[in-house]
Structures are given as structure tokens and as C-alpha cells.
Amino acid sequence: MGMDDLLNQGPQEEAEEGAPAWMATFADLSTLLLTFFVLLLSFANMDVQKFREMLGSVKDAFGVQKETWGDYMARSQTPIEQMLEQAMQDQAQSEGQDQEQGASMQQFMSIVQALFQDLGGAAEVYMDDQGVTVRVEGKLLFPSGSADLRPEAAAVMDRIAALMNKYTFDLYILGHTDSVPIHTERFPSNWELSAARATAALRYLVEKGADPTRLVAVGFADSRPVAPNDTPEGRAKNRRVEFLFKNPESLPSGGYRPAGP
């Protein structure tokens, strides 16, 4: 083919330069997918604690109150245990003593008073030679003529259980009634009723983890009144359950007491 033949041919097709156009779209898609999976990996390994602290800083910068997360755990798991821990700390600070060194009966009484103060007159705390006693109105624990604990009784019983689990005192549960006689198939007299109520309270404490070897349940019926039985108010005071945390020094040597822990 000569030079004239080449000149007489029509315009040749220009060769395409670079990669095909679809490669740009494919590259963009690949990059986006890579970014997506990198983000997923970063979220999966993210320190949630630091993220929340960072978020709190951002809120604070915009004038929003933040929630601070610290590296701590609550020493107690229930509100009752937290109340007991706070009462122990307050007493230790007021006395200038370490709560872990144990408490005298006077210190223990102050702790018990602080633990039950929000119940008002429904729970009375006092101390004598026998130990520290929590006297609870019967109506707060049991329905009339019954030895089945009310649901509301947990407000008292859980506090007694917390004390039993924290300290090593022996606990005497004393059931009392008024002088109005009772005669049912289950309770032929007030003796059975008072003993059944004390036993029901004991069983509740055992279920909450109290050491059964340090528990005693006693029924006194109406033999130990604290008020005259000739008025409704007096009878209401006599219908009670007493929780006596026994002073170790009051236990006679060789006398009866539950087995030690």
C-alpha cells in the first residue's frame, strides 16, 4: 500500500485513553464499602465509658447538665443495705472510730435508731441490760387474728435481716398479744397466735439469709403488757412483736443461748 492509499483512507477511530468509565463508579462503591466496614469495626471496639464521658463534655459545652460515670461500685445492693451502711458511717464519724472494729451496744443502738427513724412511732428502739430491742406494732406486720406477714412488713423485716447479716448478735423474736381471747381452729388461744407470729418472722429472716443458729422465737400471749388492756389504744400497743438483739454480756454462763456462729 502506497502513501497515496493511506492518505485517501477516511479518518481512523481514536483509541480510548485510561480506564473504562464504569471503573470510577466501582472504585467509589468499593471505597464507601471499605469506609462502612471500618466504621462498624471502630464502633464494635469502642470504649462505651469514654464515649459517654465525651458525650457529657459535649453536652456541658452546650450548657446541658451531664451525667458523670465513675469507676466505682455501690457497696450495697439494696436500699436497706445502703441505709445501714450510711448509718454505720455516720456513727463511725461521730464517734471517731472505724466501723470495721465493731460496735458497742450503745453504738449499735444509735445505728438501729437511725435505720428505723423514718418509720416513726410504728417502730420503737430502746436499750436495756438485755440488749437493743426494736418494738414493732403488730398491725404493721400482721392482719388482725393472723400470723401471715403483710406485704408491708418487708419495710421492717428487711432491716432486721440486714442487721443480722451485718452483725453477730443473737436475736430473740418475742410475740405479744392483747388480752382479748381468741379461739379458732388454728389458734386455740393467744399463746399459739403470739408464738406463730414470732415463728413467721423468724422464718422470713432465715429466707433472707439470717443464721438460724442465732435466732429464737418466743410467744408471750398477753402475759407481758406494756399498756393497760382496758382501752383500744392500750390493746393496740400490747399487740406487738419485739426483736431483741441480745447483749452478749447478758447471757449467763452455762445458760441457754443459740449456738454461736
Backbone as CSV, one residue per row, in Angstrom:
resi,resn,N_x,N_y,N_z,CA_x,CA_y,CA_z,C_x,C_y,C_z
1,MET,0.858,-1.184,0.000,0.000,0.000,0.000,0.892,1.230,0.000
2,GLY,0.621,2.133,-0.917,1.471,3.289,-1.024,1.012,4.422,-0.136
3,MET,1.776,5.534,-0.205,1.461,6.688,0.622,0.143,7.301,0.203
4,ASP,-0.159,7.285,-1.112,-1.423,7.865,-1.575,-2.618,7.115,-1.050
5,ASP,-2.457,5.775,-0.963,-3.582,4.971,-0.429,-3.867,5.323,1.026
6,LEU,-2.814,5.575,1.806,-3.022,5.921,3.213,-3.698,7.277,3.356
7,LEU,-3.323,8.179,2.474,-3.930,9.500,2.560,-5.380,9.500,2.143
8,ASN,-5.739,8.580,1.217,-7.113,8.547,0.747,-8.085,7.848,1.706
9,GLN,-7.556,7.142,2.763,-8.477,6.471,3.708,-9.161,7.516,4.594
10,GLY,-10.348,7.156,5.047,-11.106,8.052,5.932,-10.449,8.194,7.300
11,PRO,-10.999,9.065,8.134,-10.435,9.274,9.495,-10.543,8.004,10.320
12,GLN,-9.426,7.662,10.982,-9.431,6.465,11.819,-10.032,6.772,13.199
13,GLU,-10.554,5.711,13.821,-11.137,5.864,15.167,-10.025,6.125,16.181
14,GLU,-10.280,7.094,17.038,-9.298,7.427,18.076,-9.353,6.387,19.185
15,ALA,-8.210,5.968,19.661,-8.147,4.978,20.752,-8.560,5.629,22.063
16,GLU,-9.329,4.887,22.889,-9.776,5.394,24.197,-8.598,5.455,25.151
17,GLU,-8.531,6.524,25.938,-7.464,6.702,26.892,-7.961,6.395,28.296
18,GLY,-7.119,5.743,29.166,-7.445,5.465,30.559,-8.404,4.300,30.712
19,ALA,-8.887,4.115,31.980,-9.788,3.005,32.312,-11.197,3.312,31.834
20,PRO,-11.990,2.253,31.676,-13.390,2.488,31.281,-14.141,3.325,32.309
21,ALA,-15.217,3.965,31.892,-15.961,4.862,32.777,-16.572,4.142,33.968
22,TRP,-16.955,2.869,33.780,-17.605,2.164,34.891,-16.655,1.899,36.032
23,MET,-15.361,1.953,35.779,-14.391,1.722,36.842,-14.430,2.819,37.905
24,ALA,-14.755,4.018,37.541,-14.843,5.112,38.516,-15.972,4.860,39.504
25,THR,-17.115,4.428,38.953,-18.240,4.118,39.841,-17.919,2.946,40.752
26,PHE,-17.264,1.933,40.211,-16.906,0.759,41.001,-15.917,1.123,42.114
27,ALA,-14.962,1.993,41.781,-13.977,2.415,42.783,-14.641,3.197,43.907
28,ASP,-15.584,4.085,43.539,-16.309,4.840,44.564,-17.089,3.904,45.484
29,LEU,-17.752,2.917,44.880,-18.536,1.967,45.680,-17.636,1.160,46.612
30,SER,-16.489,0.730,46.127,-15.552,-0.039,46.949,-15.041,0.792,48.115
31,THR,-14.745,2.056,47.839,-14.268,2.934,48.914,-15.331,3.143,49.990
32,LEU,-16.566,3.352,49.550,-17.657,3.533,50.512,-17.871,2.285,51.356
33,LEU,-17.806,1.102,50.709,-17.963,-0.144,51.463,-16.839,-0.305,52.479
34,LEU,-15.609,0.016,52.068,-14.485,-0.088,52.989,-14.672,0.847,54.184
35,THR,-15.092,2.083,53.904,-15.331,3.045,54.985,-16.425,2.557,55.938
36,PHE,-17.475,1.976,55.355,-18.585,1.476,56.156,-18.119,0.381,57.127
37,PHE,-17.343,-0.565,56.629,-16.893,-1.667,57.491,-15.855,-1.202,58.507
38,VAL,-15.047,-0.218,58.134,-14.112,0.346,59.116,-14.870,1.008,60.259
39,LEU,-15.939,1.720,59.930,-16.764,2.336,60.969,-17.412,1.284,61.857
40,LEU,-17.918,0.222,61.236,-18.506,-0.847,62.037,-17.494,-1.430,63.014
41,LEU,-16.283,-1.645,62.551,-15.241,-2.191,63.416,-14.898,-1.226,64.542
42,SER,-14.834,0.049,64.225,-14.499,1.026,65.264,-15.592,1.105,66.320
43,PHE,-16.875,1.025,65.909,-17.970,1.034,66.891,-17.950,-0.231,67.741
44,ALA,-17.599,-1.353,67.134,-17.594,-2.610,67.873,-16.547,-2.590,68.968
45,ASN,-15.437,-1.898,68.775,-14.360,-1.860,69.760,-14.354,-0.572,70.568
46,MET,-15.434,0.181,70.485,-15.474,1.484,71.142,-15.589,1.311,72.647
47,ASP,-14.862,2.123,73.419,-14.972,2.157,74.868,-16.221,2.951,75.227
48,VAL,-17.272,2.257,75.642,-18.544,2.924,75.924,-18.387,3.939,77.032
49,GLN,-17.571,3.594,78.046,-17.375,4.510,79.162,-16.801,5.847,78.681
50,LYS,-15.730,5.787,77.871,-15.115,7.020,77.381,-16.039,7.759,76.430
51,PHE,-16.826,7.003,75.663,-17.760,7.654,74.749,-18.787,8.470,75.525
52,ARG,-19.283,7.894,76.638,-20.268,8.629,77.440,-19.640,9.858,78.085
53,GLU,-18.396,9.716,78.560,-17.728,10.883,79.128,-17.534,11.965,78.075
54,MET,-17.174,11.559,76.857,-17.007,12.522,75.776,-18.334,13.195,75.453
55,LEU,-19.403,12.374,75.446,-20.719,12.940,75.166,-21.117,13.927,76.249
56,GLY,-20.762,13.600,77.508,-21.049,14.537,78.585,-20.317,15.846,78.402
57,SER,-19.075,15.807,77.908,-18.322,17.032,77.669,-18.985,17.880,76.597
58,VAL,-19.499,17.207,75.569,-20.197,17.946,74.509,-21.461,18.607,75.058
59,LYS,-22.213,17.859,75.885,-23.424,18.434,76.481,-23.075,19.633,77.354
60,ASP,-21.982,19.483,78.123,-21.582,20.565,79.011,-21.186,21.802,78.214
61,ALA,-20.567,21.584,77.076,-20.155,22.718,76.246,-21.359,23.497,75.733
62,PHE,-22.486,22.791,75.571,-23.706,23.447,75.099,-24.624,23.837,76.245
63,GLY,-24.119,23.769,77.477,-24.922,24.192,78.619,-25.912,23.155,79.089
64,VAL,-25.711,21.885,78.758,-26.613,20.822,79.179,-25.980,20.084,80.352
65,GLN,-26.777,19.857,81.397,-26.233,19.144,82.553,-25.854,17.730,82.152
66,LYS,-24.673,17.298,82.549,-24.182,15.991,82.134,-24.272,14.988,83.272
67,GLU,-24.219,13.746,82.917,-24.211,12.642,83.876,-22.804,12.070,83.926
68,THR,-22.207,12.062,85.118,-20.828,11.620,85.273,-20.792,10.149,85.635
69,TRP,-19.974,9.410,84.951,-19.809,7.973,85.202,-18.443,7.760,85.821
70,GLY,-18.411,7.173,86.987,-17.153,6.937,87.681,-16.812,5.463,87.728
71,ASP,-15.568,5.189,88.048,-15.108,3.815,88.181,-15.328,3.352,89.618
72,TYR,-16.592,3.128,89.987,-16.908,2.681,91.330,-18.118,1.769,91.271
73,MET,-18.314,1.033,92.356,-19.469,0.153,92.504,-20.122,0.454,93.841
74,ALA,-21.424,0.349,93.886,-22.127,0.539,95.150,-21.731,-0.562,96.126
75,ARG,-21.497,-0.194,97.387,-21.098,-1.168,98.380,-22.264,-2.058,98.768
76,SER,-23.453,-1.602,98.556,-24.636,-2.376,98.907,-25.530,-2.496,97.692
77,GLN,-26.312,-3.533,97.668,-27.133,-3.814,96.508,-28.587,-3.425,96.697
78,THR,-29.021,-3.145,97.919,-30.414,-2.808,98.165,-30.495,-1.487,98.923
79,PRO,-31.626,-0.787,98.820,-31.764,0.473,99.579,-31.607,0.275,101.080
80,ILE,-32.109,-0.854,101.617,-31.992,-1.103,103.044,-30.525,-1.220,103.449
81,GLU,-29.745,-1.964,102.679,-28.326,-2.114,102.989,-27.595,-0.790,102.851
82,GLN,-27.989,0.022,101.899,-27.373,1.337,101.748,-27.703,2.223,102.948
83,MET,-28.937,2.132,103.455,-29.305,2.884,104.649,-28.467,2.448,105.836
84,LEU,-28.255,1.129,105.971,-27.459,0.619,107.075,-26.013,1.071,106.951
85,GLU,-25.446,1.014,105.750,-24.072,1.464,105.548,-23.935,2.937,105.897
86,GLN,-24.916,3.749,105.510,-24.851,5.182,105.810,-24.943,5.418,107.307
87,ALA,-25.829,4.678,108.000,-25.947,4.823,109.450,-24.651,4.429,110.148
88,MET,-24.000,3.375,109.661,-22.736,2.942,110.247,-21.650,3.985,110.018
89,GLN,-21.603,4.562,108.837,-20.600,5.580,108.538,-20.812,6.823,109.386
90,ASP,-22.078,7.255,109.519,-22.367,8.432,110.335,-21.972,8.197,111.777
91,GLN,-22.266,7.002,112.304,-21.922,6.704,113.677,-20.407,6.646,113.862
92,ALA,-19.706,6.044,112.892,-18.251,5.961,112.989,-17.621,7.354,112.967
93,GLN,-18.156,8.248,112.153,-17.619,9.597,112.083,-17.898,10.367,113.366
94,SER,-19.106,10.218,113.909,-19.454,10.942,115.128,-18.648,10.458,116.323
95,GLU,-18.320,9.170,116.336,-17.554,8.610,117.441,-16.058,8.652,117.186
96,GLY,-15.657,8.975,115.929,-14.257,8.995,115.602,-13.625,7.625,115.607
97,GLN,-14.413,6.587,115.250,-13.919,5.224,115.267,-14.143,4.584,113.923
98,ASP,-13.387,3.533,113.665,-13.523,2.762,112.439,-14.656,1.786,112.608
99,GLN,-15.639,1.793,111.670,-16.795,0.915,111.807,-16.413,-0.551,111.719
100,GLU,-15.261,-0.858,111.102,-14.873,-2.251,110.960,-14.380,-2.846,112.269
101,GLN,-14.129,-2.014,113.291,-13.639,-2.505,114.560,-14.763,-3.027,115.454
102,GLY,-15.979,-2.987,114.942,-17.094,-3.465,115.743,-17.735,-2.321,116.500
103,ALA,-18.895,-2.571,117.081,-19.634,-1.512,117.754,-20.048,-1.981,119.136
104,SER,-19.982,-1.069,120.096,-20.513,-1.351,121.414,-22.034,-1.351,121.328
105,MET,-22.688,-1.763,122.423,-24.148,-1.793,122.411,-24.728,-0.392,122.236
106,GLN,-24.078,0.612,122.845,-24.566,1.982,122.699,-24.431,2.453,121.258
107,GLN,-23.309,2.136,120.624,-23.121,2.491,119.223,-24.108,1.738,118.341
108,PHE,-24.310,0.469,118.660,-25.252,-0.335,117.885,-26.661,0.232,117.991
109,MET,-27.041,0.677,119.189,-28.370,1.261,119.360,-28.538,2.511,118.488
110,SER,-27.491,3.340,118.436,-27.573,4.546,117.610,-27.752,4.193,116.144
111,ILE,-27.075,3.148,115.701,-27.205,2.706,114.312,-28.615,2.203,114.041
112,VAL,-29.165,1.415,114.971,-30.514,0.870,114.788,-31.542,1.995,114.802
113,GLN,-31.372,2.974,115.679,-32.292,4.114,115.711,-32.280,4.863,114.386
114,ALA,-31.106,5.073,113.830,-31.016,5.767,112.536,-31.665,4.947,111.435
115,LEU,-31.561,3.627,111.540,-32.110,2.753,110.492,-33.629,2.744,110.505
116,PHE,-34.247,2.928,111.683,-35.700,2.827,111.806,-36.385,4.177,112.027
117,GLN,-35.635,5.274,111.960,-36.226,6.557,112.315,-37.344,6.989,111.362
118,ASP,-37.270,6.576,110.098,-38.285,7.011,109.145,-39.629,6.314,109.343
119,LEU,-39.677,5.254,110.178,-40.950,4.566,110.443,-41.732,5.225,111.565
120,GLY,-41.152,6.218,112.218,-41.870,6.941,113.254,-42.224,6.057,114.436
121,GLY,-43.443,6.268,114.970,-43.882,5.534,116.150,-44.207,4.079,115.895
122,ALA,-44.249,3.640,114.638,-44.557,2.241,114.348,-43.439,1.310,114.785
123,ALA,-42.236,1.840,114.947,-41.094,1.037,115.389,-40.330,1.836,116.435
124,GLU,-40.308,1.315,117.644,-39.627,1.978,118.750,-38.351,1.208,119.091
125,VAL,-37.255,1.941,119.277,-35.969,1.330,119.591,-35.540,1.772,120.982
126,TYR,-35.184,0.821,121.826,-34.677,1.149,123.158,-33.649,0.107,123.572
127,MET,-32.904,0.440,124.612,-31.844,-0.441,125.097,-31.971,-0.630,126.598
128,ASP,-31.723,-1.847,127.064,-31.662,-2.149,128.487,-30.543,-3.149,128.719
129,ASP,-30.540,-3.772,129.887,-29.467,-4.712,130.207,-29.480,-5.939,129.292
130,GLN,-30.638,-6.252,128.727,-30.745,-7.423,127.870,-30.143,-7.193,126.488
131,GLY,-30.176,-5.959,126.022,-29.661,-5.646,124.704,-30.453,-4.529,124.055
132,VAL,-30.463,-4.495,122.748,-31.190,-3.479,121.973,-32.437,-4.125,121.398
133,THR,-33.599,-3.475,121.637,-34.881,-4.025,121.209,-35.547,-3.090,120.202
134,VAL,-36.076,-3.674,119.145,-36.915,-2.952,118.188,-38.343,-3.439,118.403
135,ARG,-39.191,-2.575,118.927,-40.592,-2.924,119.206,-41.459,-2.431,118.053
136,VAL,-42.144,-3.339,117.402,-42.907,-3.016,116.193,-44.387,-3.271,116.454
137,GLU,-45.222,-2.346,116.029,-46.665,-2.522,116.164,-47.131,-3.745,115.382
138,GLY,-48.005,-4.514,115.999,-48.484,-5.729,115.359,-49.195,-5.484,114.049
139,LYS,-49.952,-4.365,113.956,-50.720,-4.101,112.743,-49.832,-3.822,111.542
140,LEU,-48.576,-3.432,111.795,-47.653,-3.197,110.689,-47.159,-4.505,110.089
141,LEU,-47.195,-5.570,110.890,-46.660,-6.851,110.439,-47.729,-7.862,110.065
142,PHE,-48.844,-7.895,110.823,-49.831,-8.957,110.650,-51.248,-8.386,110.612
143,PRO,-52.126,-8.997,109.824,-53.544,-8.665,109.912,-54.104,-9.142,111.253
144,SER,-55.248,-8.619,111.632,-55.857,-8.992,112.902,-56.168,-10.490,112.938
145,GLY,-55.738,-11.154,114.012,-56.023,-12.575,114.202,-55.275,-13.495,113.258
146,SER,-54.214,-13.007,112.592,-53.489,-13.798,111.617,-51.997,-13.823,111.946
147,ALA,-51.331,-14.861,111.477,-49.878,-14.964,111.622,-49.188,-14.943,110.258
148,ASP,-49.875,-14.430,109.249,-49.301,-14.297,107.907,-48.805,-12.866,107.730
149,LEU,-47.537,-12.710,107.431,-46.941,-11.384,107.307,-47.598,-10.586,106.185
150,ARG,-47.857,-9.319,106.457,-48.340,-8.420,105.418,-47.219,-8.119,104.415
151,PRO,-47.563,-7.760,103.193,-46.516,-7.294,102.260,-45.770,-6.075,102.807
152,GLU,-46.493,-5.209,103.553,-45.857,-4.012,104.098,-44.831,-4.340,105.178
153,ALA,-44.877,-5.578,105.714,-43.938,-5.963,106.767,-42.499,-5.976,106.275
154,ALA,-42.297,-6.050,104.967,-40.935,-6.075,104.428,-40.165,-4.814,104.810
155,ALA,-40.867,-3.687,104.997,-40.191,-2.448,105.386,-39.457,-2.603,106.710
156,VAL,-39.977,-3.465,107.590,-39.335,-3.740,108.873,-38.429,-4.953,108.781
157,MET,-38.927,-6.035,108.227,-38.215,-7.304,108.260,-36.909,-7.247,107.473
158,ASP,-36.882,-6.517,106.374,-35.647,-6.431,105.591,-34.558,-5.679,106.360
159,ARG,-34.956,-4.743,107.206,-33.969,-4.022,108.015,-33.414,-4.921,109.120
160,ILE,-34.300,-5.707,109.716,-33.829,-6.658,110.725,-32.873,-7.668,110.083
161,ALA,-33.218,-8.143,108.887,-32.363,-9.101,108.192,-31.008,-8.483,107.865
162,ALA,-30.994,-7.219,107.456,-29.724,-6.555,107.145,-28.848,-6.455,108.388
163,LEU,-29.455,-6.166,109.544,-28.692,-6.112,110.791,-28.138,-7.483,111.153
164,MET,-28.941,-8.519,110.955,-28.488,-9.871,111.272,-27.328,-10.297,110.370
165,ASN,-27.358,-9.864,109.130,-26.309,-10.234,108.192,-25.040,-9.411,108.388
166,LYS,-25.175,-8.247,109.036,-24.018,-7.378,109.244,-23.344,-7.647,110.592
167,TYR,-24.138,-7.972,111.602,-23.600,-8.176,112.943,-23.811,-9.627,113.375
168,THR,-23.206,-9.986,114.515,-23.263,-11.367,115.004,-24.054,-11.488,116.303
169,PHE,-24.940,-10.543,116.575,-25.772,-10.649,117.770,-26.753,-11.810,117.626
170,ASP,-27.105,-12.412,118.762,-28.234,-13.333,118.784,-29.517,-12.512,118.786
171,LEU,-30.545,-13.006,118.114,-31.802,-12.273,118.013,-32.937,-13.094,118.613
172,TYR,-33.625,-12.502,119.577,-34.807,-13.111,120.172,-36.035,-12.406,119.608
173,ILE,-36.930,-13.158,119.006,-38.150,-12.598,118.425,-39.291,-12.918,119.385
174,LEU,-39.894,-11.873,119.939,-40.871,-12.020,121.007,-42.243,-11.582,120.514
175,GLY,-43.174,-12.511,120.463,-44.531,-12.195,120.032,-45.432,-11.898,121.217
176,HIS,-46.259,-10.844,121.093,-47.165,-10.435,122.167,-48.554,-10.157,121.596
177,THR,-49.569,-10.360,122.401,-50.949,-10.040,122.023,-51.591,-9.207,123.123
178,ASP,-52.813,-8.748,122.863,-53.581,-8.106,123.923,-54.344,-9.186,124.698
179,SER,-55.235,-8.747,125.581,-55.938,-9.696,126.445,-57.248,-10.213,125.848
180,VAL,-57.596,-9.753,124.652,-58.831,-10.231,124.027,-58.619,-11.685,123.607
181,PRO,-59.445,-12.602,124.111,-59.207,-14.027,123.812,-59.491,-14.339,122.342
182,ILE,-58.799,-15.341,121.860,-59.017,-15.845,120.516,-59.199,-17.352,120.599
183,HIS,-60.109,-17.864,119.800,-60.347,-19.319,119.813,-60.773,-19.733,118.410
184,THR,-59.774,-20.128,117.626,-60.022,-20.616,116.278,-59.378,-21.990,116.138
185,GLU,-59.655,-22.629,115.013,-59.079,-23.955,114.799,-57.554,-23.891,114.760
186,ARG,-57.032,-22.822,114.178,-55.577,-22.687,114.082,-54.967,-22.144,115.363
187,PHE,-55.663,-21.222,116.019,-55.141,-20.586,117.226,-56.146,-20.761,118.367
188,PRO,-56.006,-21.811,119.151,-56.939,-22.023,120.273,-56.853,-20.922,121.327
189,SER,-55.696,-20.251,121.423,-55.546,-19.171,122.391,-54.494,-18.191,121.882
190,ASN,-54.307,-17.126,122.648,-53.314,-16.131,122.276,-51.878,-16.666,122.354
191,TRP,-51.674,-17.730,123.112,-50.350,-18.323,123.168,-49.925,-18.839,121.785
192,GLU,-50.815,-19.553,121.148,-50.494,-20.069,119.818,-50.334,-18.937,118.804
193,LEU,-51.173,-17.910,118.933,-51.096,-16.798,117.995,-49.768,-16.047,118.135
194,SER,-49.379,-15.729,119.358,-48.138,-14.979,119.562,-46.921,-15.798,119.134
195,ALA,-46.941,-17.095,119.425,-45.812,-17.940,119.023,-45.745,-18.087,117.505
196,ALA,-46.915,-18.211,116.850,-46.942,-18.350,115.398,-46.432,-17.077,114.718
197,ARG,-46.757,-15.925,115.280,-46.270,-14.679,114.697,-44.754,-14.555,114.837
198,ALA,-44.244,-14.912,115.995,-42.796,-14.869,116.177,-42.101,-15.845,115.231
199,THR,-42.702,-17.013,115.053,-42.117,-18.009,114.160,-42.170,-17.559,112.708
200,ALA,-43.252,-16.899,112.311,-43.357,-16.394,110.940,-42.268,-15.357,110.668
201,ALA,-42.008,-14.492,111.646,-40.946,-13.510,111.483,-39.582,-14.190,111.398
202,LEU,-39.378,-15.206,112.223,-38.113,-15.948,112.179,-37.911,-16.604,110.814
203,ARG,-38.960,-17.229,110.306,-38.842,-17.908,109.015,-38.501,-16.917,107.902
204,TYR,-39.074,-15.726,107.948,-38.770,-14.705,106.945,-37.289,-14.339,106.983
205,LEU,-36.733,-14.177,108.189,-35.332,-13.805,108.322,-34.408,-14.905,107.806
206,VAL,-34.769,-16.154,108.072,-33.963,-17.264,107.574,-33.970,-17.266,106.052
207,GLU,-35.129,-17.009,105.453,-35.214,-16.962,103.999,-34.388,-15.821,103.421
208,LYS,-34.140,-14.786,104.229,-33.327,-13.655,103.789,-31.845,-13.849,104.088
209,GLY,-31.491,-15.030,104.596,-30.081,-15.326,104.797,-29.582,-15.238,106.214
210,ALA,-30.467,-14.950,107.198,-30.022,-14.874,108.587,-29.616,-16.259,109.082
211,ASP,-28.621,-16.290,109.969,-28.121,-17.547,110.526,-29.156,-18.118,111.495
212,PRO,-29.762,-19.263,111.207,-30.805,-19.804,112.104,-30.280,-20.187,113.479
213,THR,-28.960,-20.413,113.613,-28.424,-20.776,114.923,-28.376,-19.589,115.880
214,ARG,-28.654,-18.392,115.375,-28.650,-17.202,116.231,-30.045,-16.628,116.412
215,LEU,-31.069,-17.423,116.125,-32.450,-16.948,116.204,-33.253,-17.761,117.205
216,VAL,-34.126,-17.065,117.939,-35.052,-17.704,118.879,-36.408,-17.043,118.712
217,ALA,-37.469,-17.817,118.640,-38.833,-17.299,118.549,-39.593,-17.695,119.813
218,VAL,-40.244,-16.709,120.447,-40.943,-16.938,121.708,-42.308,-16.257,121.651
219,GLY,-43.323,-16.922,122.175,-44.656,-16.331,122.274,-45.023,-16.081,123.719
220,PHE,-45.446,-14.853,124.050,-45.798,-14.481,125.416,-47.290,-14.235,125.607
221,ALA,-48.084,-14.344,124.528,-49.522,-14.058,124.610,-49.714,-12.665,125.226
222,ASP,-50.580,-12.541,126.244,-50.835,-11.242,126.860,-50.190,-11.148,128.247
223,SER,-49.170,-11.977,128.499,-48.590,-12.041,129.839,-47.639,-10.887,130.152
224,ARG,-47.198,-10.138,129.146,-46.271,-9.037,129.382,-46.760,-7.765,128.690
225,PRO,-47.837,-7.178,129.173,-48.361,-5.957,128.542,-47.455,-4.760,128.828
226,VAL,-47.469,-3.822,127.913,-46.746,-2.566,128.110,-47.713,-1.414,128.327
227,ALA,-49.010,-1.696,128.251,-50.041,-0.680,128.454,-51.287,-1.386,128.973
228,PRO,-52.193,-0.657,129.639,-53.440,-1.276,130.121,-54.263,-1.812,128.949
229,ASN,-54.904,-2.943,129.186,-55.728,-3.564,128.147,-57.183,-3.102,128.176
230,ASP,-57.494,-2.078,128.976,-58.876,-1.634,129.096,-59.226,-0.511,128.129
231,THR,-58.291,-0.137,127.237,-58.561,0.877,126.218,-58.102,0.363,124.862
232,PRO,-58.749,0.809,123.792,-58.298,0.370,122.458,-56.844,0.747,122.180
233,GLU,-56.430,1.928,122.669,-55.052,2.357,122.430,-54.069,1.454,123.157
234,GLY,-54.413,1.093,124.386,-53.545,0.215,125.162,-53.433,-1.162,124.540
235,ARG,-54.548,-1.690,124.084,-54.519,-3.016,123.450,-53.698,-2.976,122.159
236,ALA,-53.789,-1.868,121.434,-53.002,-1.750,120.202,-51.508,-1.760,120.507
237,LYS,-51.106,-1.129,121.612,-49.693,-1.136,121.988,-49.236,-2.524,122.406
238,ASN,-50.131,-3.273,123.037,-49.757,-4.608,123.502,-49.647,-5.614,122.360
239,ARG,-50.357,-5.363,121.270,-50.227,-6.240,120.089,-48.959,-5.821,119.349
240,ARG,-47.891,-6.552,119.585,-46.587,-6.125,119.093,-45.676,-7.328,118.897
241,VAL,-44.603,-7.087,118.161,-43.513,-8.051,118.037,-42.234,-7.304,118.369
242,GLU,-41.434,-7.916,119.235,-40.188,-7.291,119.655,-39.005,-8.102,119.127
243,PHE,-38.033,-7.385,118.602,-36.805,-8.002,118.089,-35.672,-7.589,119.019
244,LEU,-35.242,-8.509,119.850,-34.226,-8.229,120.868,-32.867,-8.730,120.395
245,PHE,-31.973,-7.777,120.083,-30.587,-8.117,119.767,-29.860,-8.271,121.096
246,LYS,-29.565,-9.503,121.426,-29.108,-9.840,122.767,-27.695,-9.335,123.037
247,ASN,-27.542,-8.671,124.175,-26.231,-8.257,124.633,-25.447,-9.494,125.066
248,PRO,-24.297,-9.774,124.453,-23.554,-10.985,124.824,-23.233,-11.058,126.307
249,GLU,-23.043,-9.909,126.959,-22.711,-9.904,128.375,-23.891,-10.296,129.259
250,SER,-25.106,-10.229,128.698,-26.293,-10.571,129.487,-26.581,-12.061,129.478
251,LEU,-25.877,-12.838,128.657,-26.112,-14.276,128.578,-25.368,-14.972,129.710
252,PRO,-26.086,-15.655,130.611,-25.410,-16.307,131.735,-24.530,-17.442,131.257
253,SER,-23.401,-17.616,131.919,-22.509,-18.708,131.551,-23.186,-20.040,131.865
254,GLY,-23.212,-20.890,130.889,-23.873,-22.178,131.073,-25.366,-22.119,130.831
255,GLY,-25.927,-20.909,130.653,-27.358,-20.798,130.420,-27.712,-21.040,128.978
256,TYR,-29.016,-20.984,128.686,-29.471,-21.245,127.318,-29.131,-20.076,126.424
257,ARG,-28.668,-20.398,125.270,-28.486,-19.439,124.185,-28.312,-20.225,122.901
258,PRO,-28.637,-19.636,121.757,-28.399,-20.353,120.494,-26.926,-20.610,120.290
259,ALA,-26.636,-21.615,119.490,-25.239,-21.917,119.190,-24.593,-20.733,118.487
260,GLY,-23.366,-20.460,118.796,-22.657,-19.332,118.196,-22.371,-19.578,116.740
261,PRO,-22.089,-18.513,115.978,-21.809,-18.662,114.564,-20.476,-19.367,114.325
